[in-house]
Amino acid sequence: MNPRSTGKIRVAVVSGGPSGEHDVSLASGRNVVTALPRDRFEVLSLVWRRDGRWTLLDADEGPPSLLDGWEAGTSPLEHLQAALGLLRRIEPSIVFLALHGRGGEDGLVQGLLELGDLPHTGSGVAASALAFDKRGSKLVFRSAGVPTPPHVEVRRSDLEPDSGKVLRHVVSTVGLPCFAKVSDSGSSIGAYPCSTRAELATALVMALEERPLCLVEPLLRGTEVTVGVLGNTGAIGRDAPMALPVTEIRPCSAPYFDYESKYTPGATLEITPARISEDVADRVRDLAVRAHTALGCDGATRTDLILTESGPAVLEVNTIPGLTETSLLPQGAAAAGIDFPALLVRMVELGLARSRRHRSETVRV
């Protein structure tokens, strides 16, 4: 298949993946496949199945018809090698990443694509891995002067000698109530609110059964907001990072913005632009751009913050924001006059611009 045979940009939309966000990713992928303008793009859908295999679907033949079930190999490495071979065979102009969570948002697939010299949307390996690692991103934020909540780190080995000592240290440092969360996850998966020492003890055990490192942060009181950023770090002009309008997040029944609140229609009141002063909105948008650039992100990101009495604090940066019916990035873009198809086109343009810049830098080296 030759990308120039149709005169259109061939886009391979990748969704699914091995994480707990598999279903959300599939929903994002379906939305992208449906909305990409067919006058400019030839669209293919590549699904990373739960069993590790990859399936290529024809996105424009009514109900997706199976073109190729890529079954080679049995190990995760062999599945990834087969996927790279499949991508090389279909020769996309760019890979549109609609993956969420571990394996798709943490730099693994980005590294695979960059090894294959395949342009993709979003951030590169280092920025993706750093943003996904809550501990690493917090260190970067503090170094860059971006306010972020304090935290205590707890590892599996810490609990074995004296779990009581660990609990006393955590409570004396961050207090109660607090949040215990695994260091590398998304969509509020692996995040546990704790009001008592007993709840904290249970949360630490549960979190450390999932991953080797848990962060504990104070449960800050304030208004949750989120800000989308479009642009490539280091770029100038039209491709430079710019913040979208701020969205205010108010869960209708849950005490915080958990998984159900994020993906259940009607579970959360989302107000764009947020009901905050212009000065606060400008401060929040500036922090989102600073967080995006401090991590070295490209394309579209979404920064989550909380507005406390002492000022805004950055919680995390999502390098592959959701693109579902309830997702926040498209809401911010719409408030800026960018409809959903135009947002996707912009993400493709930024991915192609990033690829051209990196290839130019490689040639100069």
C-alpha positions, 0 to 999 in steps of 0.5 A: 500500500502506497500512502501517495496512491490516493493523494490522502494522508494514511492514518493508522488509528491504534487503540485497545492495549493491555491496560485496565483502560482497554475499553476506554481506549477502544471508545477513543479509537472508534471516535477518532476513526469516525471523525477524521475527515475522509476528504483528507485522510485514508483511515485504518483501525489497528486494535491491540487486543487483550491477548496481546495480538493485533488486528487490522480493520478496514475503517470504511467498509460499514461494520469493520471487516477483518483484513488481517489478524496478525497472529505471529508469535506468542510472547509480548515481544513477538506480538510487538515485533509482529505489530511493527511488521504489520505497520511497515506493510501498510505504510501509514503516513502517521500512527494516531495513538488512542491508547490509554494506560500502561503499555500505551501511554508510558512510552513503550509503543512510542519507542516501538514506532520510533524504532520503526521510523514511524511518525505518531501523534503525541509525545515521544518516549521520554516525555511519555514515560516521565508523565506517566510516572507520577513520582518522576513528573512531580520531581520535574514539576518541582524543579521547574517551579510548577506547584504540585502536592507534597507526597510520601513514597512507600515501597513494598519493602518498606511495609515488611519490617514495620508497617506501623512505623510506615503508617505513622510516618505517612500520617505525620507527613501528609495527614488524613484524609489522603490519597494512596495511588500507584505511581504509574497508572491513569483514569484514577485506576489504582487510586484510593482515598483514605479517611482513617489509618485503617483505610490507609493500611488497606490502601497501601497493601492493595496499591503495592500488590499492583505496583512496587511504588505507591505515592501518598498525597494529602487529599486537597480541598478545592475545585478540580479543573483541567486544561488541554494544551496543543503544541510541540515543546520547543516549537515556535509560531503556530506549533508552539504550545497553547492552552485551551479554555479551563474546564471545571469538574464537579462530580455529581455524587462521588466525593472525587473525580474517580473512574466512574465519574470520568466515564459515566455520562451525566456523572460529572458536571463539566463546565467550560469555561470554568467559573473562575476569575480571569486572573485565576484562569490565566494562572491555570493555563500558564501552569498547564503550558509550563507542565507540558513543556517541563516534561517535554511533551508534544501534540495534545495533553491535558493537565489536571489541577486543583484550586486550593486556598493557597493557589493552584496545584498540578496533579498530573499531565495526561499525554494521550487524553481521552477522546470519548463522548465524555472526554474533557480535551474535546470540550476545551477545544470546542470552547476555543472554537475547535470542533472535534474533527478539527482537533483530530486534524490538528493532532495529526499536523502536530505529529507530522511536524514533530516527525519532520523536526526530529528527522531534520535534527537527526540529519544535522547530527 
